[in-house]
Amino acid sequence: MTDTTDAASAGTPAEATRAPGDDRPYSPGLEGVLAGETALSKVDGANGRLTYRGYRIGDLVAHGTYPAVANLLWTGEWDPKARLATAAVPDQVMAAIRALPATAKPMDALRTAVSAWGATTGPTYPPTVEQARALTAFSPSALAAFARLREGKEPIAPDPSLDLVEGFLFQLNGERPDPATARALDAYFIVGAEHGFNASTFTARVVTSTNSDIASAVCGAIGTMKGPLHGGAPSEVVDQLSKMGSVEHAEEWLRGALDRHERLMGFGHRVYRAYDPRAAALRKVAEGMEHKPDWLQLAIQVEDMALRLLAEKYPDRPLKTNVEFYAAPVLMGVGLSPDLFPATFSLARHAGWTAHALEQAAANRLIRPDVRYVGPDERDLPA
Ligand code: COA
């Protein structure tokens, strides 16, 4: 008998097994399996290209806003003037957020808030663009409220004159962000909005395929993104850079980590074999920021060293910078604490999750794959 559970939890591909009379292919982790169709984004890993509905990610960051990109994903229409402000947290949902311990993880708080929002507003299947907008507008207010309450501060009501990302920072910090800061986080939200059949998006589609509601789909997606293999890398980039401390110590630290067979955070990707186009877009944004974290310069120098050392160690395996490496300076630069990074990534991914819920529902077929049985043959219970 093959126990695939341990192999799967360790993140290593399990050996494919053959069951008698069933030689259908099985790919651990569904790697390389086509599990659906989408018109939302194209992730071209070999060439390091990413488009949303055909538009290049670099152009969307340079000329778009998160509300315009979310609207593009939901409707297929490019309207650069599309607006979306944060929405108020319903009283009953705020009561649920207030009931959470200050020690709760922000991802748990966000998932709880979305669940309470679903229980309170009762969105029904099929999902609609209006539901997608409402949920995407609600979640930043909920996360900001939790972040303030855990510090003993009162939540701040949305300002409808501000766009979503500006509004989120206002509700978090109690003051309007300067335009460059808001712009930097908006760029991060654009690159985080959508990325094919990643694990959390796939979860959202599975939930939707049962004709369940959009809040349940997003709750499932948040739970999936909470896992460190999916949403945890940017804060680990911060950790690694602070362990290096300075450019002088960086190379020694990097070599030591690689000798211990540790992973350098912010490098490598399951799909991209070329430089992640989101990292390129965010690096530009990070360099243009007014409040750059002190170690942005360190990050830029470490990137070059890390790429050189990775190429030395894995000459046949292209391991390039991924989006998380430059997400870290942007998120630190706008003043977010590292424990808010995964939940902020989740806010950005709301556009993609909800767009996938709409796309799934529009041509739905229950997602219910087969599993290969590898247990004991049929047998009698012991007497
Ligand atoms: N640092 C050091 N070595 C790395 C590495 C990294 N960031 N990424 C991959 N490798 C090594 C692996 O250990 C493996 O070596 P081995 O054969 O000696 O065991 C080899 O490169 C091939 O790995 P690969 O198959 O490309 O990785 P994967 O598809 O299993 O993993 C990631 C992809 C993203 C999980 C992996 O690159 C990683 O852990 N990166 C760091 C975390 C990160 O930045 N995550 C955010 C992704 S957006």
Residues whose N, C-alpha, C, O or C-beta is under 5 A from the ligand:
A	BS01	COA	A233 E262 R263 L264 M265 G266 F267 G268 H269 R270 N322 E324
